[in-house]
């Protein structure tokens, strides 16, 4: 078997594996569900994620040790990851191949010639790692933005949030009711653009953009073996360029760091003698430099480093974004941003679709990090779910146990994890502002005792003072009234005499009569001329901040459809004591008995 | 400049024939345009009345001649009380015949484990499936349009697995399952999306619900359970909770209902969340009259039907009676 065939098989295998792990990343125990599948494996294999988070946090999150395997393979064998493993690379190569088929060999040779612009990816890498490395204690924490362009994060995000859900719009196979992501157009648009660019230049992303490819290119600089010249006769026909994926000039001098290990040159060489996968150095000469100038290096590094003070100057530490409600188990915001690689694995596994990739509205640094949006999705954050923390490959969301999330067992003293606090907008709430019964929020509050309780009042309705014309048992005839039949018969209205503390339930009404519950009728009916009041019983929701966990089920269910009348903000979230609302003494002691 | 692309003048002999041919083509194009326009003409443009307003109601699933029947069985084992209750009504064969397609409407509203009694107990749902199958039902479909995420609800409550193991079919609500329904003479259920997909081909309907406290409605039992057939922004109906429950009672005429008061949720309903919200009331009701079943169920919560205004109103609409004793309920105890 030719080595290029082996490479193709490996690409098919790893791409299929990637797609499978994306498909099964749904909460459940069936074999087509998450169960025990290593859904974040490709992210864990990613050395850029490992090195980036190690720079910002000075520690290696356990699962990311997989990246060591990638690093070792690259140092010994070259960019095998790019050529054989990377699922994004497989897509680029396939689409590039489609584009190559319509060009003549001579045009392909030109397209696959090395371009100085291939150094751009190294500048991108330098800037991203520069931002991550600038970490001097608590004042300056490195900013991790590798996820914007890291190919595995990008593909994970695009596939899970756009490609699969788009397929599901057609097949309705994986998500009943569909799956939606805020800003899907930007995520998907970038993906489509990067894929289509391969029709112009094959492996466009790999050659010019990919920061992971750049990192592996640096590691591959002193690789032990590489594609090279054997020293036997070469006619210098340059046919090796026709299918060259990396634009690395295999005819020589070869650019070792650019070679993507596609092995196509071994096939297109007409004599099969002059080229081989050999011990270095190549007999045809090598270029080991990356095309990065000293000046360019400094500019990229300074550009990246400046992200740290610039981000600090935004004042987000005190003027933090209250709408940025993070999933349960998230670490405090600065560390969160130092860990999150924007892969959106948590967004993918969230069973209710409430977890969303942030758009620019939460600040540019939060782009594509997870945030709860209680208007998208099928419900709020589910009380009995801990999927997001289990899915996170970098520890930005800690893997909570159910006990820790709900404040049970060993975590009783600490109480439940709060991701925010609901607040009633009394200017919009139906019973508070518009004299109509509702309390859907109270009904759906999942904590016990409920964090939403009701304050009950009886409110005299608009034009609700009526003059009695006559009384007949439980029925009053009203003078000059033009009521709508049944208007006060819903069970929420009562009729109160001036001397009464509390009215009696109205069971029916016509245009000019009111009938109260016969069993509660007056012993002495009101005399003509008495002014009675029609009152509505209103239960008005009140939030107990000591109980509210910020799950957002209330906000999701609120019938005020546009801007909800009860909304969750990140206030009082457990992950940052500086965001607390309550006096610690009041917040910590449960005042009522919970589970026996 | 020379003009290499210029068209030579047509030969005179071709002109008339070409003109006629072109005229025919133009005529055909105009006719096709007009035809397509007539075909897709919108006779009910947005904003005009009559759009999708056809009264779409459910068939009456009640069994003729069975009238109002009721059994009240006490005991802690809900599977056995259910069997005993059905036997007391003359056996499930009185209601389910060979070849029937049965729809079981459970309460799977919340993604909470069965032990919290916020949802229909999976044992009761599964036993109903088994009994219907044993009575000859060709298929038993179990459905609900829950409040929390549907998949999580059916998984966490245990209903999904229990129903599958008992040989039932689970019908999760999908977008295509909702069609606009209108209750003839109704005020609230007018052109409103209803969960109708699972009703396709169904000949019998069974409702099965737990007994729960409910701050807005007073209590949530068998009639309130039909709320799960509503789609859309159904939360609006909380503004007239009694009205919507009465209309649901009119819209849905089940074959029989099961009210599971083995454990009742006394406080913090309808979500519950703690065992301290629950009370062992060890009673299960099977009946053909949902109003009577709920009127009795209210007593398990320490209330009467007078605390639940929708019951008297549903009775006034001919949906049943609040005076459950008038049905001479069969009473029995396990022990």
HADDOCK unambig.tbl for C-alpha pairs under 7 A between the chains (distance, minus, plus):
assign (segid A and resid 176 and name CA) (segid B and resid 174 and name CA) 5.23 0.50 0.50
assign (segid A and resid 177 and name CA) (segid B and resid 174 and name CA) 5.56 0.50 0.50
assign (segid A and resid 177 and name CA) (segid B and resid 175 and name CA) 5.30 0.50 0.50
assign (segid A and resid 352 and name CA) (segid B and resid 149 and name CA) 5.59 0.50 0.50
assign (segid A and resid 378 and name CA) (segid B and resid 148 and name CA) 6.57 0.50 0.50
assign (segid A and resid 378 and name CA) (segid B and resid 149 and name CA) 5.22 0.50 0.50
assign (segid A and resid 379 and name CA) (segid B and resid 148 and name CA) 5.21 0.50 0.50
assign (segid A and resid 379 and name CA) (segid B and resid 149 and name CA) 5.76 0.50 0.50
assign (segid A and resid 436 and name CA) (segid B and resid 239 and name CA) 6.03 0.50 0.50
assign (segid A and resid 437 and name CA) (segid B and resid 238 and name CA) 6.74 0.50 0.50
assign (segid A and resid 437 and name CA) (segid B and resid 239 and name CA) 4.84 0.50 0.50
assign (segid A and resid 438 and name CA) (segid B and resid 238 and name CA) 4.88 0.50 0.50
assign (segid A and resid 438 and name CA) (segid B and resid 239 and name CA) 5.08 0.50 0.50
assign (segid A and resid 439 and name CA) (segid B and resid 216 and name CA) 6.89 0.50 0.50
assign (segid A and resid 440 and name CA) (segid B and resid 235 and name CA) 6.61 0.50 0.50
assign (segid A and resid 440 and name CA) (segid B and resid 238 and name CA) 6.82 0.50 0.50
assign (segid A and resid 443 and name CA) (segid B and resid 215 and name CA) 6.94 0.50 0.50
assign (segid A and resid 443 and name CA) (segid B and resid 269 and name CA) 6.87 0.50 0.50
assign (segid A and resid 443 and name CA) (segid B and resid 270 and name CA) 6.21 0.50 0.50
assign (segid A and resid 443 and name CA) (segid B and resid 271 and name CA) 6.96 0.50 0.50
assign (segid A and resid 444 and name CA) (segid B and resid 271 and name CA) 6.33 0.50 0.50
assign (segid A and resid 446 and name CA) (segid B and resid 271 and name CA) 5.70 0.50 0.50
assign (segid A and resid 446 and name CA) (segid B and resid 273 and name CA) 6.55 0.50 0.50
assign (segid A and resid 447 and name CA) (segid B and resid 273 and name CA) 6.17 0.50 0.50
assign (segid A and resid 448 and name CA) (segid B and resid 268 and name CA) 6.75 0.50 0.50
assign (segid A and resid 448 and name CA) (segid B and resid 272 and name CA) 6.35 0.50 0.50
assign (segid A and resid 448 and name CA) (segid B and resid 273 and name CA) 5.33 0.50 0.50
assign (segid A and resid 448 and name CA) (segid B and resid 274 and name CA) 6.06 0.50 0.50
assign (segid A and resid 449 and name CA) (segid B and resid 268 and name CA) 6.24 0.50 0.50
assign (segid A and resid 450 and name CA) (segid B and resid 268 and name CA) 6.31 0.50 0.50
assign (segid A and resid 490 and name CA) (segid B and resid 240 and name CA) 6.36 0.50 0.50
assign (segid A and resid 490 and name CA) (segid B and resid 242 and name CA) 6.09 0.50 0.50
assign (segid A and resid 490 and name CA) (segid B and resid 243 and name CA) 6.08 0.50 0.50
assign (segid A and resid 491 and name CA) (segid B and resid 242 and name CA) 6.64 0.50 0.50
assign (segid A and resid 491 and name CA) (segid B and resid 309 and name CA) 5.75 0.50 0.50
assign (segid A and resid 557 and name CA) (segid B and resid 235 and name CA) 6.97 0.50 0.50
assign (segid A and resid 559 and name CA) (segid B and resid 233 and name CA) 6.84 0.50 0.50
assign (segid A and resid 559 and name CA) (segid B and resid 235 and name CA) 5.45 0.50 0.50
assign (segid A and resid 559 and name CA) (segid B and resid 236 and name CA) 5.41 0.50 0.50
assign (segid A and resid 594 and name CA) (segid B and resid 274 and name CA) 6.91 0.50 0.50
assign (segid A and resid 595 and name CA) (segid B and resid 274 and name CA) 5.57 0.50 0.50
assign (segid A and resid 595 and name CA) (segid B and resid 275 and name CA) 6.06 0.50 0.50
assign (segid A and resid 595 and name CA) (segid B and resid 276 and name CA) 6.29 0.50 0.50
